Amino acid sequence: MKKKLIVAALFSGSAISSPAFAQGYQTIPDGVAVTPDATSASRVEVTLHGDGIFHVVAAPSQVDTGEMAPSLMAPQPPAAGQYQVSATDGHVRITAARATAEIDTATGQVRFLDPNGSELLAESGSPTFTRTSADGKPFVRVSQQFNRGTSEGVFGLGQHQQSAMDMMGEDVELAQHNMDIGVPFLVSTRGYGLLWDNESITRFGNPQPYQPVGEGMKVTSNGKPGFTAQYFLNDDLVVTRQEATIDYQYIRDQDNWPQAATAATEAASSGQNTAGNAVQKQTVVWTGTLHPETTGTHKFQLYGSSYFKVFVNGEEMLDRWRQNWNPWYANFEVPMTAGEPADIRIEWEPNAGYMALLHSDPLPMEDRNSIWFTSDVAQGKDYWFIPGGSIDGAIAGYRELTGKAEMLPKWAYGFWQSRQRYDTAEELTDVVDTYRQLQIPIDNIVLDWRYWRDDEWGSHNFDPSRFPDPSAMVQAAHDQNTNVMISVWPKFYPTTDNYAELEAAGAVYKGNIEQGNKDWVGPGYLSTFYDPYSAKGREIFWRQIEEQIAVHGFDAWWADASEPDMHSNLSIEERIDTMGPTAIGPAAQYFNSFPLMNAEAFYDGWTAYKPDVRPFLLTRSGFGGLQRYASAIWSGDVAARWYDLRAQISAGVNASMSGIPNWTHDIGGFSVENRYNSENPTAADLAEWRELNVRWFQFGAFTPLFRSHGEFPYREIYELGAAGSPTRDAMVWYDELRYRLMPYIYTVAADTYMKDGSIMRALAADFPEDGEARDLDDQYMFGKAFMVAPVTEYRARSRDVYFPGTGLWYDFYSGALHRGGNTDTVDAPYERMPLFVRAGSIVPMGPVTQYVDEKPDAPLTITVYTGADGSFSLYEDDGRSMGYKRGAWSRIPIAYDDASGNVTLGAREGEGWDGMQTRRTVRIRWVSEGKPVTDDNGYDAEVTYGGEPIVVARP
C-alpha cells in the first residue's frame, strides 16, 4: 500500500473551496485531511481500515520528503468498514463501529475513543520534525508523544534483554542486534495497540539517545574532568591516566587502548594463545565522581563484555559477564539529587573486549509515564491505532493489519536438539539414534553453520569429507521420525558462484567488502550479504537454496544473522554503510526491516516449491509482520548465566505481545564462561552448570518452541547428566511432560492462527487491572491455563509467587490451592519448577510419546481443574499440510459446569482431515485440592467419543 502524503503546496483550488474544508477539514477516500494552523505538520490525514483501525500520516511543514514509501509492515491493510464523519467545535470525528478518531482542525492533534466515548490514546502536542538526510535525499527525524502522564501498562516492542516486562517508563532503542529485536508495536492494558510505521532506528521513551558519561553528565577525578583509569597486567599497575569518557564500544575505538597495557598474548579458553604462551590477565579500574544537575532517577547503560562490576557510592549495581565478541547493554538506575556528588567505580577484565558507560538525565514524571516514539529517518509521522477491547483483541487487530500468524507444523512444538555444531553427518545421526535408544522424546534436530568448506561460505555446497551424502543423512533422521532443520545465512563470499549470480542482478551489498572486514573463519574472509529488498534478489536467493539444499529433503530453515549482522562490533554508522543502499531506498531508512524481507524470500520460495507443506523459518531477528511468513524468532547468542535466564522471561513475553507468537531461546544459554567449558571443570562449577541447565530446561518446556542449543559443553540431555542422576531425571521428566501436554499445546498454537491468540502471555493480558501482576518480570501465562514461575537463582529451593486475580490457583504437582491477590512462598526443589493452573481450566493431555504423532489413537485425558466453570476447544489436524486453511481440521468443544460437576463433550466441529480418529477413548479427571494430575495420567471416568455430544457426570 502506498501512503499518499500531500504537502500544502499541492492542494488544488477545488479542494480548498469544498464545504468540508470550510469547517477545517476535507474528506478524502476512507477518511479526512486537515491543514493545521502554524504547527510542525502541514497536513494530517486520518483514514479508517476495517471497523476501527485508524491510520495517521502527517507531513512536515518545512521539508518536502516526497510521496511516502509503501509500508512493509502493513502492505495490505483491510478496507474501510462503515463510518461517519462529523464536525463540531473545531474538531472533526470519524466514527466507526469499534473506535472514533477525533482531530483538532487547528493543531492537527489526534485522539482515539472507545465506543463509550472514553479516551484510549491521544497525541500530547504536535510532532517534532528535524531535518536530516540519507544517501543525499531529504528526510526528517520525527518524534511524537502520546498519553502524557498515563497510568497504563504497555507491552511489546519486540524482544529485549533488560528484564523489563511492563515497558512503561523504559527507554528502549529499536535497532536490530544479535539478541535484541525491534518491533515498533505495543499493546496497552487499556485494550488498544499502536503500530509506529517506521523502519529506521527508533526510540521508545526518552527521544534523546544516551550520552557517554563525561559528555552529558559531568564526572571528575582528582579534581580534574574525567575518570582516573588504572590498567593492570597480571595485577601489576602499568598505566594510570585521566580519561574523559569510557570509550571502547566498537572495533574502531580499540585504538584508544594504551600501548603499555596491551596484553602480550590474546586470551583463549585454554589459558594459552595459539602459540602456546601463557595468557596475561588484564584488568582496568575506572574511578570518578558523578555530578548530577537534575534530581530524580538517573538511567545508566554499561555496554560491555567479559567480566565487569559497577559500584555507586559503594553499592554494587552490576556484576555481569558476556562473551567478548557479542557485548551488550546492562542497565541500572541511580536516584540522585542535584548538586550531591556520587562516587562511581567500574572494574573490568577486558580480555580483548568492549566497554562504554552511557547516561540519561531524569525526565519529568509526566514524560516518563508516556508513550513516546522517535525515529531517526522518516518522511513524516506515520502510525496505526488498533482498537481491541483487550490486549488479545489488540493483537488480533494487529494481525488483521499486518497478516495472520501462519501455523507451524505440529512437530515444531516437540523437543528440538541442536549444538554449535554437528561437525559431520555421523555426529548428527548418532544423536538422533541415541535419543531413540534412550527413549527420550525428540522431534527435530538442527544442522548449524559450517557444513561447507571453510572458504566457500554461500556456495551451499556441503563439504564432501564431512557430509558425503546429505540426502542420506536427512533420510536417516526421517527414518527415526525426526525432522531436520538447517542453517542458511544471507552471507556470501565473493569467490562463490552464488555471489556472482546475485551481484550480476545488482542484489548484493558492497559496504562490508569495501570496509575490508574479514570474518572469523580460519584466516578470515571477505564477505557480504544479499539484498532482500530486491525482488530479483529474493528469487535468486531462494532458488539457490532450493537447488542446492532443499533437494536433500530438509524440513525447515534457520535464518541466522538476519539483523543483518555482517560484521560484529561495528558502530551504527558503519553498519548502515554495510547495508545499502537497498533496492528500494537508503539503508538508514530501512535499517530494521531486513529480517522481514529475508523471511519473505524463504516463505515465498518454500510455498512455491512445496505448496502443501507448511513452511517453517527460525530467524534470529524479526520485525512487524514477521508472523505472516510462518516464522519464529529466538533470543540470539545469550550468555549462559543466571541473569540471562531471567532476562529471557520478559524477552519472550514481550516478543509474543508484539504479535509474533512463536519464540524460542537457547536452553542453557549459548555462550559459556571458561569455567564451564574447560575439559575438567571443578566440582562446584559442574554442579552450577548442571543446575543452570535444569532450571533453563524447565522454563524451556513452557515456552512456545522447546529447543536446546549452545556452545560446548554439549547440550544433549544425556550429556548433561548420567542415567539416574537428578539432572537427567528432571530434564527427561519435563521433556515427557511437554509431550503429555501436546493436545493442549498444539491447540493453543493453532489458536494463534484460528483465533489470533498468543502462546506465551503477559499476566496483564488476563489480569489487566491487577497492577501488581503487571510489574512482575519473572512470571507469565502459558496459554490461558498455566502460570509459570521459573527459578532463576542458583541453589534456590523456594521462591515467592504472586497469584493474580481473585480466583483459585492449583499447584500442578501437589494440588495445593492458592487464592488470587496473594503472594505465597512456594517450594521449588531442584527437580521441579513452580507451575500453577487456574481453577476452571480444562487441559487435554495424552500419553508420553517419542514424537508428536507416534500414538494418534491413544486415549485422550481431559483434566478439569474444579472451582470455576470452564471451557476448551480441542483442535486437531494432520499437523503438516496447508489443509488447515481449507477447513481440514476438527475441534472437540469441552465445557465444565462447576455447580453440577458435569463435563460436556460437544459435537465435533470442522470438516475433518485425513487420519482423524472418528472414534476415540476419552478419559476425564477432575482435579481438586490435594488431588493433582499424576504421572500415569490417572482418570475418574472413561467414555467413547464418536463426534456426538456426551455429558459425563462427575463420579
Buried (B, 14 or more C-beta within 10 A) or exposed (E): EEBEBBBEEEBEEEBEEEEBBEBBBBBBEBBBBBBBEEBBBBBBBBBBBBBBBBBBBBBBBEBEBEEBBEBBBBEEBBEBBEBEBEBEEEBBBBBBEBBBBBBBBBBBBBBBBBBEEEEBBBBBBBBBBBEBEBBEBBBBBBBBBBBBEBEBBBBBBBBBBBBBBBBBBBBBBBBBBBBBBBBBBBBBBBBBBBBBBBBBBBBBBBBBBBBBBBEBBBBBBEEEEBBBBBBBBEEEEBBEEBBBBBBBBBBEBBEEBBEEBBBEBEBEBEEEBEEEEEBBBBBBBBBBBBBBEBEBBBBBBBBBBBBBBBBBEEEEBBEBBBBBBBBBBBBBEBEBEEEEBBEBBBBBBBBBBBBBBBBBBBBEEEBBBBBBBBBBBBBBBBBBBBBBBBBBBBBBBBBBBBBBBBBBBBBBBBBBBBBBBBBBBBEBBEBBBBBBEBEBBBBBBBBBBBBBBEEBBBBBBBBEEBBEEBEBBBBBBBEBBBBBBBBBBBBBBBBBBBBEBBBEBEBBBBBBBEBEBBBEBEEEBBBBBBBBBBBBBBBBBBBBBBEBBBEBBBBBBBBBBBBBBBBBBBEBEBBBBBBBBBBBBBBBBBBBBBBBBBBBBBBBBBBEBBEEBBBBBBBBBBBBBBBBBBBBBBBBBBBBBBBBBBBBBBBBBBBBBBBBBBBBBBBBBBBBBBBBBBEEBEEEBBBBBBBBBBBBBBBBBBBBBBBBBBBEBBBBBBBBBEEEEBBBBBBBBBBBBBBBBBBBBBBBBBBBBBEBBBBBBBBBBBBBEBEEBBBBBBBBBBBBBBBBBBBBBEEEEEBEBBBBBEBBBBBBBBBBBBEBBEEBEBEBEBBBBBBBBBBBBBBBBBBBBBBBBBBBEBBBBBBBBBBEEBBBBBBBBBBBBBBBEEEBBBBBBBBBBBEEBBBBBBEBBBEBBEEBBEEBBBBBBBBBBEBBBEEEBEBBBEBEBEBEEBEBEBE
